[in-house]
Amino acid sequence: MIDVTDDARLTDEPDSRALDDLLDGIFRAQERVEQAEIYRQAVAAELPPELLARIDALPEGEYSVDEVSDLLGGSVG
């Protein structure tokens, strides 16, 4: 039997993997990227609506991969 904690972890994994893949691609050749550019690329990558909402909620400005990963719950860094 799967409890609620296990179920939540299983549903969060694909979002985390998609976020990590996105951030790897965005930050491959750049140290800092604007929030708007991260959001544009997330939309183009067709990330889940919940993740798009979290990215959209980030304050405007530039972020390093570590900063944005910490704020959004990714594991890139």
N, C-alpha and C positions, 0 to 999 in steps of 0.2 A: 504494500500500500504506500502511495506517495503522499507525504504530508504537504502542507501549504508551503513550507520553506523550500522543499525540493522542487515543487511545481514552479515557484517564483524564479528560482535559479535557472530552470530549464527555459522559461520564457524570456528571461533577460539575456541569455547567451547569444542568440542571433543578433540582437541589437548591438551588443558589445562588439561582436565580431565585425558587423557592418560598419560600426563607428571606427574601429581600429583600422580597417581597410581604407576607409575614407581618409582618415588622418595620415596614414602612411603615404597615400598618393598626394595629398595636398602639401605636406611638409617635406617631401622628398628633396626638393631643391631650394627650399626657403626656410629661414629660421622663424619668421613671424608672418602671420596671415591675418587679414582683417576678418572680423566676424561676418560681414556681409558676403565675403568670398567663400567662407566655410559654408554658410547657409546656401549660397547658389550651387555649390558643388554637391551638397547633401541632397538638394532637390533634384538635381540632374541624376544623381545616383539612386533616386527613388527610395530613400531611406524611410522607415516607418514614420507615420505622423507624430507619434509620441516623441521620437528622437528629433524630428524637425522642430517641434515646439520647444524642446529644450535648447536647441541651437539658436532658434529665433529669440529666445529669452535672454541670451547672453548680452551683456552691455556692449555697445559699439566700441570698437578699438581693435588693436592688434594683439594676437595671442601667440605664444610659443606652443609647440606640440604638448609639452608637459602641462602648461596651464589649462589648455582646452580639454585635454584628456582628464585631468583632475576634476574640472568643473562638470564634465559630461558623463563621467564614469567609465571611460575607456581604460585600456591597459597599455596604451602606447606611451613611451616615454623614455 
